[in-house]
Amino acid sequence: MILTRHEIQRLIAEKQLIFTPKLDPWQNQPHAVDLRLGTTFYVPKIWKMSENGREIITVDVTQANEHYERLELRPGQYFELAPGESIIASSLERVEMHAKNLMGVLYPRSSVNRKGLSVDLTGIIDAHYAGNLMIPLSNRTQSQIIRILPGERICQVVFETLSSPLSRQEALQHGAATAKYAESTKNELISKPDSQKELDFLRKGDFLGLKGEE
């Protein structure tokens, strides 16, 4: 069941759902909550210096991704995305989900998409999640520079109830590993690798071992 404004406000009043900083009147939608853009941005680095010289950075999904430069803007400053550029931003709000039967789904705002800015979200906010949220942004235009402002409403979250409640321990169990992004702050939103055991199977191409069929 998708929650309406009334149920969302009730959960906030009961501290089963907490936003820090608190929501303002512009963020309350009939059956969603708009989230605001934070001041922390991650910009991909394309090269590095090594003992071999200048190397182009290769993104390896089996390694910790350290190819981002973190930028912190002051309120009132803006961020410009070049044509074709993709970055990661933080939500302004920290979200805490304390209700045992509550999850959230992130969606772009259509008004943001009309600017040519792609908010690449199909993300899930797990039950019991607490932390800031990662917002991938891309300038999909060929020649247009897109200026974004920290504090602007950038995406929306729709809250849904689960068919049965989950304990915090159950919610943090993702497959055979523990959730990677639980308790994330705005300074910890770069991509994190999956479990070492799973990655070892991938590196070896051992799909039978991955499936537990050896």
Short mmCIF file of the C-alpha atoms (twelve columns), coordinates in Angstrom:
data_MODEL
# 
_entry.id   MODEL 
# 
loop_
_atom_site.group_PDB 
_atom_site.id 
_atom_site.type_symbol 
_atom_site.label_atom_id 
_atom_site.label_alt_id 
_atom_site.label_comp_id 
_atom_site.label_asym_id 
_atom_site.label_seq_id 
_atom_site.Cartn_x 
_atom_site.Cartn_y 
_atom_site.Cartn_z 
_atom_site.pdbx_PDB_model_num 
ATOM 1   C CA . MET A 1   0.000  0.000   0.000   1 
ATOM 2   C CA . ILE A 2   1.305  3.452   -0.940  1 
ATOM 3   C CA . LEU A 3   1.063  5.952   1.893   1 
ATOM 4   C CA . THR A 4   -0.651 9.297   1.484   1 
ATOM 5   C CA . ARG A 5   0.359  12.596  3.037   1 
ATOM 6   C CA . HIS A 6   -1.797 11.826  6.091   1 
ATOM 7   C CA . GLU A 7   -0.075 8.506   6.931   1 
ATOM 8   C CA . ILE A 8   3.369  9.996   6.288   1 
ATOM 9   C CA . GLN A 9   2.694  12.886  8.659   1 
ATOM 10  C CA . ARG A 10  1.375  10.463  11.289  1 
ATOM 11  C CA . LEU A 11  4.580  8.399   11.101  1 
ATOM 12  C CA . ILE A 12  6.654  11.573  11.407  1 
ATOM 13  C CA . ALA A 13  4.637  12.654  14.463  1 
ATOM 14  C CA . GLU A 14  5.208  9.208   16.014  1 
ATOM 15  C CA . LYS A 15  8.946  9.378   15.156  1 
ATOM 16  C CA . GLN A 16  8.630  6.199   13.122  1 
ATOM 17  C CA . LEU A 17  9.902  8.241   10.176  1 
ATOM 18  C CA . ILE A 18  12.441 11.011  10.761  1 
ATOM 19  C CA . PHE A 19  13.849 13.608  8.364   1 
ATOM 20  C CA . THR A 20  16.852 15.706  9.390   1 
ATOM 21  C CA . PRO A 21  16.536 18.586  8.684   1 
ATOM 22  C CA . LYS A 22  12.764 18.380  9.014   1 
ATOM 23  C CA . LEU A 23  10.496 18.666  5.997   1 
ATOM 24  C CA . ASP A 24  9.220  22.062  4.869   1 
ATOM 25  C CA . PRO A 25  5.769  22.764  3.363   1 
ATOM 26  C CA . TRP A 26  7.048  22.554  -0.234  1 
ATOM 27  C CA . GLN A 27  8.160  18.944  0.224   1 
ATOM 28  C CA . ASN A 28  4.840  17.416  1.273   1 
ATOM 29  C CA . GLN A 29  3.123  15.892  -1.757  1 
ATOM 30  C CA . PRO A 30  -0.246 14.026  -1.792  1 
ATOM 31  C CA . HIS A 31  1.407  10.583  -1.772  1 
ATOM 32  C CA . ALA A 32  5.161  11.270  -1.792  1 
ATOM 33  C CA . VAL A 33  7.860  13.416  -0.219  1 
ATOM 34  C CA . ASP A 34  10.223 15.564  -2.278  1 
ATOM 35  C CA . LEU A 35  13.865 15.381  -1.215  1 
ATOM 36  C CA . ARG A 36  16.248 18.302  -1.537  1 
ATOM 37  C CA . LEU A 37  19.714 18.313  -3.054  1 
ATOM 38  C CA . GLY A 38  22.530 18.432  -0.520  1 
ATOM 39  C CA . THR A 39  25.848 20.278  -0.640  1 
ATOM 40  C CA . THR A 40  28.075 17.226  -1.166  1 
ATOM 41  C CA . PHE A 41  28.981 16.100  -4.694  1 
ATOM 42  C CA . TYR A 42  31.187 13.328  -6.074  1 
ATOM 43  C CA . VAL A 43  32.837 14.017  -9.438  1 
ATOM 44  C CA . PRO A 44  34.516 11.110  -11.295 1 
ATOM 45  C CA . LYS A 45  38.244 11.432  -11.904 1 
ATOM 46  C CA . ILE A 46  39.337 10.177  -15.311 1 
ATOM 47  C CA . TRP A 47  43.085 9.834   -14.787 1 
ATOM 48  C CA . LYS A 48  45.753 9.322   -12.145 1 
ATOM 49  C CA . MET A 49  49.541 9.436   -11.893 1 
ATOM 50  C CA . SER A 50  51.316 6.135   -11.281 1 
ATOM 51  C CA . GLU A 51  54.880 4.862   -11.519 1 
ATOM 52  C CA . ASN A 52  54.098 4.151   -15.180 1 
ATOM 53  C CA . GLY A 53  52.958 7.692   -15.881 1 
ATOM 54  C CA . ARG A 54  49.541 9.201   -16.515 1 
ATOM 55  C CA . GLU A 55  46.958 6.412   -16.577 1 
ATOM 56  C CA . ILE A 56  43.285 6.528   -17.465 1 
ATOM 57  C CA . ILE A 57  41.274 5.267   -14.532 1 
ATOM 58  C CA . THR A 58  39.493 2.002   -15.212 1 
ATOM 59  C CA . VAL A 59  36.350 1.367   -13.173 1 
ATOM 60  C CA . ASP A 60  36.422 -2.181  -11.793 1 
ATOM 61  C CA . VAL A 61  33.200 -3.300  -10.117 1 
ATOM 62  C CA . THR A 62  35.167 -5.826  -8.045  1 
ATOM 63  C CA . GLN A 63  37.247 -3.082  -6.426  1 
ATOM 64  C CA . ALA A 64  36.429 -0.228  -4.062  1 
ATOM 65  C CA . ASN A 65  35.705 2.733   -6.316  1 
ATOM 66  C CA . GLU A 66  38.028 5.547   -5.286  1 
ATOM 67  C CA . HIS A 67  37.864 7.399   -8.581  1 
ATOM 68  C CA . TYR A 68  35.712 10.238  -7.238  1 
ATOM 69  C CA . GLU A 69  36.666 13.659  -6.005  1 
ATOM 70  C CA . ARG A 70  34.372 14.882  -3.232  1 
ATOM 71  C CA . LEU A 71  33.287 18.529  -3.407  1 
ATOM 72  C CA . GLU A 72  31.515 20.407  -0.643  1 
ATOM 73  C CA . LEU A 73  29.610 23.548  -1.608  1 
ATOM 74  C CA . ARG A 74  28.448 26.341  0.647   1 
ATOM 75  C CA . PRO A 75  24.735 27.227  0.716   1 
ATOM 76  C CA . GLY A 76  24.208 29.775  -2.052  1 
ATOM 77  C CA . GLN A 77  26.820 28.245  -4.361  1 
ATOM 78  C CA . TYR A 78  25.767 26.260  -7.435  1 
ATOM 79  C CA . PHE A 79  27.032 23.251  -9.371  1 
ATOM 80  C CA . GLU A 80  27.214 23.159  -13.175 1 
ATOM 81  C CA . LEU A 81  27.110 19.885  -15.098 1 
ATOM 82  C CA . ALA A 82  28.820 19.810  -18.487 1 
ATOM 83  C CA . PRO A 83  27.092 18.082  -21.417 1 
ATOM 84  C CA . GLY A 84  27.365 14.318  -20.976 1 
ATOM 85  C CA . GLU A 85  28.719 14.604  -17.432 1 
ATOM 86  C CA . SER A 86  27.572 12.235  -14.678 1 
ATOM 87  C CA . ILE A 87  28.068 12.777  -10.950 1 
ATOM 88  C CA . ILE A 88  26.770 11.582  -7.592  1 
ATOM 89  C CA . ALA A 89  25.132 13.941  -5.114  1 
ATOM 90  C CA . SER A 90  23.877 13.571  -1.569  1 
ATOM 91  C CA . SER A 91  20.387 14.274  -0.361  1 
ATOM 92  C CA . LEU A 92  20.134 17.210  2.010   1 
ATOM 93  C CA . GLU A 93  17.945 15.161  4.329   1 
ATOM 94  C CA . ARG A 94  19.028 12.249  6.462   1 
ATOM 95  C CA . VAL A 95  16.198 9.701   6.482   1 
ATOM 96  C CA . GLU A 96  15.521 7.319   9.374   1 
ATOM 97  C CA . MET A 97  13.031 4.486   8.918   1 
ATOM 98  C CA . HIS A 98  11.995 3.021   12.278  1 
ATOM 99  C CA . ALA A 99  8.646  1.447   11.389  1 
ATOM 100 C CA . LYS A 100 9.071  -2.317  10.929  1 
ATOM 101 C CA . ASN A 101 6.775  -2.503  7.906   1 
ATOM 102 C CA . LEU A 102 7.935  0.579   5.982   1 
ATOM 103 C CA . MET A 103 10.090 0.912   2.858   1 
ATOM 104 C CA . GLY A 104 10.603 3.664   0.300   1 
ATOM 105 C CA . VAL A 105 11.124 3.882   -3.465  1 
ATOM 106 C CA . LEU A 106 12.983 6.802   -5.044  1 
ATOM 107 C CA . TYR A 107 11.775 8.424   -8.265  1 
ATOM 108 C CA . PRO A 108 12.911 11.447  -10.306 1 
ATOM 109 C CA . ARG A 109 10.804 14.590  -10.345 1 
ATOM 110 C CA . SER A 110 9.380  15.173  -13.821 1 
ATOM 111 C CA . SER A 111 10.082 18.896  -13.599 1 
ATOM 112 C CA . VAL A 112 13.788 18.133  -13.136 1 
ATOM 113 C CA . ASN A 113 13.838 15.768  -16.135 1 
ATOM 114 C CA . ARG A 114 12.403 18.524  -18.328 1 
ATOM 115 C CA . LYS A 115 15.632 20.487  -17.838 1 
ATOM 116 C CA . GLY A 116 17.584 17.734  -19.591 1 
ATOM 117 C CA . LEU A 117 18.898 16.535  -16.234 1 
ATOM 118 C CA . SER A 118 18.579 12.792  -15.745 1 
ATOM 119 C CA . VAL A 119 18.083 11.663  -12.159 1 
ATOM 120 C CA . ASP A 120 18.982 7.995   -12.524 1 
ATOM 121 C CA . LEU A 121 16.898 6.616   -9.703  1 
ATOM 122 C CA . THR A 122 15.115 3.345   -9.285  1 
ATOM 123 C CA . GLY A 123 16.442 3.002   -5.762  1 
ATOM 124 C CA . ILE A 124 14.907 1.326   -2.752  1 
ATOM 125 C CA . ILE A 125 15.142 2.647   0.786   1 
ATOM 126 C CA . ASP A 126 15.166 -0.470  2.920   1 
ATOM 127 C CA . ALA A 127 13.180 -0.950  6.083   1 
ATOM 128 C CA . HIS A 128 15.140 0.364   9.091   1 
ATOM 129 C CA . TYR A 129 17.486 2.390   6.849   1 
ATOM 130 C CA . ALA A 130 19.091 5.445   8.417   1 
ATOM 131 C CA . GLY A 131 21.330 7.853   6.536   1 
ATOM 132 C CA . ASN A 132 21.652 10.266  3.642   1 
ATOM 133 C CA . LEU A 133 20.730 9.076   0.171   1 
ATOM 134 C CA . MET A 134 22.831 8.838   -2.988  1 
ATOM 135 C CA . ILE A 135 21.425 10.660  -6.022  1 
ATOM 136 C CA . PRO A 136 23.083 9.907   -9.411  1 
ATOM 137 C CA . LEU A 137 22.750 12.861  -11.802 1 
ATOM 138 C CA . SER A 138 23.569 13.043  -15.521 1 
ATOM 139 C CA . ASN A 139 23.447 15.834  -18.084 1 
ATOM 140 C CA . ARG A 140 21.978 14.001  -21.079 1 
ATOM 141 C CA . THR A 141 22.122 16.975  -23.424 1 
ATOM 142 C CA . GLN A 142 24.687 17.447  -26.193 1 
ATOM 143 C CA . SER A 143 25.486 21.117  -25.699 1 
ATOM 144 C CA . GLN A 144 23.568 22.496  -22.701 1 
ATOM 145 C CA . ILE A 145 25.223 23.309  -19.379 1 
ATOM 146 C CA . ILE A 146 22.816 22.533  -16.521 1 
ATOM 147 C CA . ARG A 147 23.110 24.496  -13.288 1 
ATOM 148 C CA . ILE A 148 21.760 22.917  -10.091 1 
ATOM 149 C CA . LEU A 149 21.409 24.492  -6.673  1 
ATOM 150 C CA . PRO A 150 21.921 22.787  -3.312  1 
ATOM 151 C CA . GLY A 151 18.562 22.832  -1.582  1 
ATOM 152 C CA . GLU A 152 16.440 22.458  -4.715  1 
ATOM 153 C CA . ARG A 153 13.867 19.651  -4.768  1 
ATOM 154 C CA . ILE A 154 15.576 16.995  -6.864  1 
ATOM 155 C CA . CYS A 155 13.700 13.694  -6.427  1 
ATOM 156 C CA . GLN A 156 10.802 12.144  -4.554  1 
ATOM 157 C CA . VAL A 157 10.315 9.158   -2.314  1 
ATOM 158 C CA . VAL A 158 7.146  7.078   -2.243  1 
ATOM 159 C CA . PHE A 159 6.577  5.128   0.970   1 
ATOM 160 C CA . GLU A 160 4.996  1.686   0.932   1 
ATOM 161 C CA . THR A 161 4.018  -0.792  3.644   1 
ATOM 162 C CA . LEU A 162 5.368  -4.350  3.634   1 
ATOM 163 C CA . SER A 163 3.108  -7.398  3.759   1 
ATOM 164 C CA . SER A 164 4.749  -8.373  7.062   1 
ATOM 165 C CA . PRO A 165 7.112  -6.549  9.443   1 
ATOM 166 C CA . LEU A 166 10.882 -7.027  9.372   1 
ATOM 167 C CA . SER A 167 13.256 -6.752  12.294  1 
ATOM 168 C CA . ARG A 168 16.294 -4.529  11.845  1 
ATOM 169 C CA . GLN A 169 18.517 -7.591  11.646  1 
ATOM 170 C CA . GLU A 170 16.339 -9.115  8.924   1 
ATOM 171 C CA . ALA A 171 16.268 -5.859  6.949   1 
ATOM 172 C CA . LEU A 172 20.067 -5.530  7.036   1 
ATOM 173 C CA . GLN A 173 20.563 -9.015  5.594   1 
ATOM 174 C CA . HIS A 174 20.916 -8.567  1.821   1 
ATOM 175 C CA . GLY A 175 21.317 -11.981 0.258   1 
ATOM 176 C CA . ALA A 176 24.359 -13.577 1.880   1 
ATOM 177 C CA . ALA A 177 25.843 -10.248 3.002   1 
ATOM 178 C CA . THR A 178 25.033 -7.297  5.221   1 
ATOM 179 C CA . ALA A 179 23.617 -4.102  3.708   1 
ATOM 180 C CA . LYS A 180 26.464 -1.931  2.361   1 
ATOM 181 C CA . TYR A 181 24.974 1.505   2.791   1 
ATOM 182 C CA . ALA A 182 23.229 1.334   6.166   1 
ATOM 183 C CA . GLU A 183 23.989 4.416   8.290   1 
ATOM 184 C CA . SER A 184 25.643 6.202   5.350   1 
ATOM 185 C CA . THR A 185 26.535 9.849   5.813   1 
ATOM 186 C CA . LYS A 186 26.841 12.386  2.997   1 
ATOM 187 C CA . ASN A 187 30.605 11.698  2.999   1 
ATOM 188 C CA . GLU A 188 30.245 7.928   2.438   1 
ATOM 189 C CA . LEU A 189 28.086 7.625   -0.657  1 
ATOM 190 C CA . ILE A 190 30.563 6.435   -3.270  1 
ATOM 191 C CA . SER A 191 30.007 2.960   -4.692  1 
ATOM 192 C CA . LYS A 192 31.085 0.151   -2.366  1 
ATOM 193 C CA . PRO A 193 32.089 -3.331  -3.536  1 
ATOM 194 C CA . ASP A 194 30.007 -6.425  -2.871  1 
ATOM 195 C CA . SER A 195 31.133 -9.112  -0.436  1 
ATOM 196 C CA . GLN A 196 34.669 -10.433 -0.926  1 
ATOM 197 C CA . LYS A 197 33.472 -14.028 -1.173  1 
ATOM 198 C CA . GLU A 198 31.062 -13.222 -3.998  1 
ATOM 199 C CA . LEU A 199 33.694 -11.167 -5.825  1 
ATOM 200 C CA . ASP A 200 36.204 -14.020 -5.612  1 
ATOM 201 C CA . PHE A 201 33.754 -16.255 -7.477  1 
ATOM 202 C CA . LEU A 202 33.251 -13.540 -10.107 1 
ATOM 203 C CA . ARG A 203 36.972 -12.992 -10.679 1 
ATOM 204 C CA . LYS A 204 37.473 -16.717 -11.257 1 
ATOM 205 C CA . GLY A 205 34.376 -17.010 -13.437 1 
ATOM 206 C CA . ASP A 206 33.229 -19.737 -11.059 1 
ATOM 207 C CA . PHE A 207 29.471 -19.571 -11.591 1 
ATOM 208 C CA . LEU A 208 28.913 -23.060 -10.174 1 
ATOM 209 C CA . GLY A 209 30.663 -22.065 -6.958  1 
ATOM 210 C CA . LEU A 210 28.634 -18.864 -6.905  1 
ATOM 211 C CA . LYS A 211 25.451 -20.914 -7.066  1 
ATOM 212 C CA . GLY A 212 26.725 -23.357 -4.432  1 
ATOM 213 C CA . GLU A 213 26.682 -26.263 -6.881  1 
ATOM 214 C CA . GLU A 214 30.275 -27.420 -6.543  1 
# 
